[in-house]
Structure formats: C-alpha cells, structure tokens
Amino acid sequence: MENEGALEGIRVLDLSRVLAGPYCTMILGDLGAEVIKIEEPSKGDDTRQWGPPWKGGESAYYLCVNRNKKSVAINLKHEAGRDVVRSLARKADVLVENFLPGKMDEWGLGYGDLRKTNPGLVYCSITGYGQDGPSRDRPGYDFIIQAQGGLMGITGPVEGPPSKVGVAIVDLAAGLYAAIAILAAVHHRGSSGEGQYIDLSLLDSQLAWLANVGSNYLISGNPTLRYGNAHPNIVPYEAFEARDRWFALAVGNDRQFTRLCRILERPELAMDPRFSTNAERVRNREILVPLLARVFQERDAGQWLREMEAEDIPCAPIQTVDQALEGLQVVSRGMVAEFPHPSAGTVRLVGSPIRLSRTPTAIRSHPPLLGEHTTTVLRDRLGYDEQQVAELRAQGVIR
C-alpha cells in the first residue's frame, strides 16, 4: 500500500539505551518497522531521568528518540527474563544492543547464541570502541569520544579552549551508521537468507565524520588547526559580525567572491592576486578576513543578507534554536510534528527528515510509557496467557 512504511513487516528488538541505539531504532520505526524496546523494569531507559524539562512525567530527552516503539519492561538479570528475550529474538528480524562487549554473551544473548535459532537475524552491537582492540572494554560516552577522536581539537575559538559540538553528534553519527548498516544487512538477507553481525563503534563513526579535515592530515601530514567558525579549505567561509548581529557567509567559488566584492563596493579585492582564487584566499586569510570584517561592520546584517541572497551568495542569520524551529521554511516543511501522548497531552517533536514519495515516514505511536506494552507483546507475539504473565510479574521478571 502507498501509505505503508518502507519497513512494514520488519520487527526490531531494541535492547539499547540513551541515544545512539535509540536514535537508530527510531529511524527504523519511522520507516515502518515494529520496534520492541526492552527496558529495565525499575527505571527504564536512563534518559527517562534526564531532565528537566519534563512533560507529563516524561523527560524531553527520552521523548525525542523513542517514538514508534513498544516498551516491554524485562529484568535481564533474571534468567526467566532472558528466556523471554530469546523467544522474542527468534521472531525478530533485527536486534540492536549497546552493552559493553561480552555482556550479551555472558547472558546467553550474544549473536552466536541467538543465530542458532534464528539464522536470519541481523544483530547490531553499538559500543564506544568496537569489539576488539585495547580499548574494547571502555564504556563509550559522546563527550569523551569527541575529545579522543579529534573533534574537539578542531572545534571552538582559535585562541580559546577546545569545545564539543552543542549536540551529541557522535551518538547521532553512530545511530545513523547503524541504521544504514542494518538496512544493508536486511537487503543482503533478502537474497542470501542469512543474517549477520554488525560491529559499530562511536569512535569509528566519529573518525569517519572528520571527512575533509581527516583527509587534509592524511594527505599533507600536517597537524590540523582549530579555525573556529572558519573553514580550513575555503575563504571566506565563516561567521561575521555586522553592525547589529552575527551572520554566516559561505563563499564557495571565485565567481561568488567577485559578486561579494561588488556588493561590498570593493571590486578591486576580486582582482587582487592575493585574493583572486580560493587557494590564494586560503593562503592570505589573515589579511582578507579582518578586511572583510571591518566592511561588514558598516551596515546591519539584514541589509547585507538581502543583497547577498539576491546574488546567490550562500548566507544566513545565526539563529537560536527557538528561532530555527519556528522559521517559515521549517514550518512549511512540517518538520515540527505534534501528536497525542497519554500523560503529556499534546507533544511537539522534531520530525523525520526522510521524505519518501510512496512509503512516507510517520509518527504512528507516541514514545511509550515504561512497560506500556509488556503484556500486549507477551500475549500477542509470544502467545503467553494471563497466568504466565502474572507469574512473571510476581517473580519480578516483568513490569
């Protein structure tokens, strides 16, 4: 059907917590997969406690990455709880977990164990450093990986301290790579009938996102520098302060620079051999950038932006998060979604950026309450009767 999700019929068993894993499984859920989220019964996903802000007893952090999932509260420290997970894994297409290496094997829930009864299972482990190497047993934290992986070394003011990115970008990168890897493995299974194991690490993901900066070092052998809001390979490409506020400018080629100089009423700069090509502008940035900064101080940002936009020069005001989320383009694209929640009333969240013409993403269900679907999943997916469910609850195995 045209309005079905692209992953309709795919069942995901989600044993991950916090951000990287839940972000991955939310993407799969947005695409139509059934996601069964396994949570610790007493407190659930750690992010349920990460507030304020809260709404209806749920933290904003938890709400942002757990829509389109069913919550099943199971005590994995109890063998009967692990038996339930094994039963669910036999009926799953994908399993995602982010425990330390070896923990799932210790519980008898590792890939080697579960593939015996489900050879088509796609099993994705997300860890800080991967399943091998000297750091394999270290826990992974976004901030620590940003520091260790070189990202903080290139982020922040030139003369100031190193800075992290304002959002947990390493976790999000790992979640995206995990979703991509899972989709590739599911596609491969379609022709081979075989599942496979995915070893996905935060550090590897962050290194991959160094992109041109990493390549600059590997090609040149020169240490990377911190450029603040500037670009190591393009000039002018940074933030400038106008008379009233800051804005961003990204001059991507020599033609755009010529047009910029005309707007600034400094056409001679485009003909100056020190600035006529991007390579020369990069070499002479310490001369050019202060010169441009002085000119931009002469007028308000709105005036500069209107003239630059008219000449197709990439630019934008530097906005706060609230300004960005309430912007006309964001509203017209429907990127802020509203949906009902049983305890929080109407909840607003950033929607999915994935636009598919025949199988669109959708918010099909609210981020679940802790254990909201435990009984339903055990009954409908595993065939447990009321007595079996009651016994598990009495033993403290489920909530």
N, C-alpha and C positions, 0 to 999 in steps of 0.2 A: 504494500500500500504506500501511497505517496507520502503520507504523514507519519509513517513509522520511522523510528530511529534507525540509522545505518547499522547499528549493532544489536538490533532486535534479535532475541534468541540466544545471545551470549550471556553467560552467567559468570559473574566475577565474585570471588571470595576474597574479601578485603580484611587482612589482618594487620594493617598498618595504622600508625597513629601520627599525629601532629600535622605535617604539611606536605612533604614530598610525596608520600604514598597516597594520602587522601586527595591531593590535587590530581594525581594520575587517575585514580578511580573515579573522581568526579567527572573528569573529561570523558571517561568511558561511559559513565552514567548519562551524561548529557547527550551522548551519541546513541543512547537507547539500550545499553546493556543493563541487565539486572545486577545491581551491586548489593551484596550482603556484607554488611560491616560488622565484624566481630569486635566486641568491646568488653573490657574488664568490668564485671558487674558493679563494683562498689563506687567507681568514679568515672568509668568510661574513658574515652579519648582524653589525653592530657589537656587538650585545648578547651575542653568544656569548662576548665577552671581559669583560663587565661583571660581575665577581664579586670576592670571594666574596659569598654562598655558591655552591658548586658541588655537583653530584651527577652521578657518572658522567662527568665531564669537561664537562658542560653547565652553564651558569650558570642560576641561579634566574630571572634576568631574562628570558633567552631562552625558557626553558620556559613562562613564564606567558602568552605571547601567540602561540605558534606551533603549537599542536596542530591536528590535522585538516588538515595541509598536506603536500605533497610537495616535497622540496628538490632543485632542479636547479642545479648549480654551473656557471655560464657566465661567461666573460670578455667583458664588454660592450665592452671596449676593442679587441677583435679583431673585424674585420668578419664573419668566419665565425660568431662568437658572436652578433652582431646578426642575422645571417641566421636562426639557429635561433630567436631570439625572434620574428622576423617570421613564421616558419612557425607557431609556437605561437599568435601573436596572430590569425592567420587562422582558427584553430579555437576561439578564446576568445569568451566572452560579455562578460566584464568584464576590464579591465586597471586595476590600481592602481599608481601610482608616486609617489615623493616626492623626485625630484631637483629641483635648482634650476630655475627657469623657463628654458626654452630648451635644456636639456641633452638631453632626449629628441629634440627637433627636430634638434639637431646630429648625433645618431646615426642619424637617419632612422627614429626610432621614435616620433615625435610623433603626435598624433591625426590631423593632416592626412594623414600618410603611411599610417598603418595603416587608416584608414577606406576608403581606395581599394580595398583587397582584402577588407575586412570592414565594410560599411556599417552593420551592426547592432551594432558594438562599442560598449559603454558604457565610456568612458575617464575615469578619475578621477585628477586630479592633486592631491596634498596638499602644500602649501607653507607657509612661515611667514607670508607676507603676501599671497599671491594672485598672479595672472598679470599684473596691471597696478598702476599707482601708483608713487610714488617709492621705495618700499621693496621692490619686487618681487624684486630680486636679493639681498636679505639672507637668510642661512640662518635657519631657524626653530628655536628652542630653547624648550622649555616654560618654563623658569625666566625667560628673557628676556621672553617674551610675557606671563607672569603680571605681571612688573614693568611692561611698557609698556602693557598692556591694562587697567590699573586694579585688577586683582585683589589684588595685594599692598598697594595703597593702602587696602583695606578689610579686610585680614586681619592679625591679630596683636593684642597687648595695646594698650589705648587709649593708655597712656603709654609703650609700648615701641616697638621698631623695626618696620617693615613686615615681614610674613612671607609666605612662599609656603605654599601648601597642601601637606600632607605627602605627597601622591602627585602624579604628573604629570598633573594634572587637565585641562590644556589639550590635551595629546596625546590623552587619552581622549575629551574632548568632540569633538575633530576626527574621531577614529575613528568615534564614534557617528554624527555628522552625515554622514560619508562613506558609512557603511553605509546610512543612511536614504535618502540621495540616490541611491545605486546601485540600491536596491530600487525607488524611484520610477521611475528611468530604465528599468529592466528591464520594469516594468509597462507603461510608455508604449510601449516597443518591441513589446510583445505586440499592440498594436492598430495601431501605425503601421509596424512593421517597421524603424524607424530607431533607430540608436544615438544617443548624444550625448556631449558633453564636459562634465565636472564640474570646476569650478574651486573648490577647497575650501581655505581658509586657516586656520591656527591662530589668528591674530589675530581674524578674523571670528567664529570659533567661541567664543573666549573672551568677546568682547563680547556675543554672544547669551546667554551664561550669566550675565551680570550681572543679568538678569531685573529683579526689583523695584528693585534698587539703581540700575541704569541708568535705569529709568523714574522713580525718585524725582528724579534730577538733571534729566532731560529735561522733566519736568512742573514742577518747582519752580524750576529754575535755580540751586539752592543746591549748593555743593560737598558731596561725600559725605564722611562722617566714618568713622573706624575705631571700631567698637564692641566689639572683642574677641570674646567669646563671646555677646554680646548681639545683639538684633535691632533694626534701625532703625525698624521699624513696629509691633512688638508688645512689650508689657511685662506681666509678667516672662517672659522668653524667653532664658535664658542658663544658665551653669553656676554652681552654688552649692556652697560647702564646708560639709558637715555636721561633726559632731564628729569623725568618723573618716575621711571620704573625700569626694571630689567627686562630684557627680551633675548631670544635666541636667534642666531643667524648662522646659516649653513650654506656657504658659497661653494658649490660642488665642482665648478669648472671655470675656465678663463672667460668664457662669454658672460657668465653671471657676474664675474668680478668687474668686467668692463661696464656692465649696466649699473652695478652698485656704485662705481666711481662717478658715473654720470648723475645718479641720484644725489650723491654727496656733494656734487659740484666740485669734484676733484678729478676730472678726466685725465689729468696728467699722470695720476698714480698707475693707471692701467698701461701706460706706455713706458713707465719707468722699468728698466731692465731688472731691477731688484724685485719687482712685483708682477711682471708681465705674464709669468707662468706659475702654476701652482708649486712646482718644485722650487722655484726661486722664492716664492712667498713663504714656504716652509723654512727655507734657509734663513730668511730675513724676518721671521715673525717678530723678533724682539724690537724691530724698527717699525714694522707695519701696524701691529696690533695697538700699541699706545697711540699712534697717529689716528687710527680709526676711532679709538675710544674717546679721544678729545672731540672729534667731529660729532659723534653721536650724542654728546652732552649738550649740544646746541639746540636740540628740539625734543619734544615729547615722543614717547615710544609709538603712540598711535599714529602720528604723522609719518614716521619712518616706515612703520609696518604697512600702512596703506600704499605708500609709493613702491615699496619693495614687492608687495604682493602683486601690484599692477604690472610689474616687470618680471613676474615668475621667479623671484628670488626666494628660496625657502627661508621662512622666518616665522616667529610666533611669540606672543607674550609668554612670560614664565608665570604659570598659574599655580595656585594652591590646589590641593586635591578636591576641595568642595567646588571650586570654580571649574575644574576639569569635568567632574561628574555631572554638573548642571549645564554644561556647554551645549549649544544648539546642535552641533554635529552628533554629540553623544546621545542626546535626547532623540534626535531624528532617527538614529540607528537602533534605538531601543536597547542600548547597552546596560541600562539600569532596569532590572526586572523587579516586579512586585508579585508576591504570592502569599497565600494564607498559611499561617502556622498555628498549631493547636494551642500553644501557650503564649506566643509572642504577637498574635494578631497578624497584621499585615507587615511583612518583612521586605525590605529593599536590599538587593544584592547586585553586584556586577554580573552581567550575564555572560554567555559563551561568545567568544569572538568567531567561532566556526560557523560559516554560512554555507549550507548545502542546499541545493535547489530542490532536490526530490526527497531527501531524508533529513529535514532540519533538526537541529538540536532543540531541546525544550526542557523546561523545568517541570518535570512530571510529578515530583513529590518534594515536600519540604525536607530540610535537614532533620533527621529523625530524633525523637526523644530517646534517651538511653534505654535500650532494651525494648523499644516500642514494638518490634516485630518478632520478638523471640518466639512466642507461642505460635504465631501465624506461620513462620518459616519452618519450625519443627513439625508442625502439623501438615502443612501443605507440601513442603519439599521433601520431608523425610518420612511422613506417614505416622508420626507419633500420635498416640491417643492421649486423652486428658489425664489418665492415670500416670503414664510415663512422664508427661510434662510436670505433673505435680510432684512426682518422686524426685526428679532432677532439681526442682525448685526447693524442696525440703532438704536436699543434700547440700544446698548452696552452690550447685553447679551452674545454674542459670538465674537470671533475674527477669 
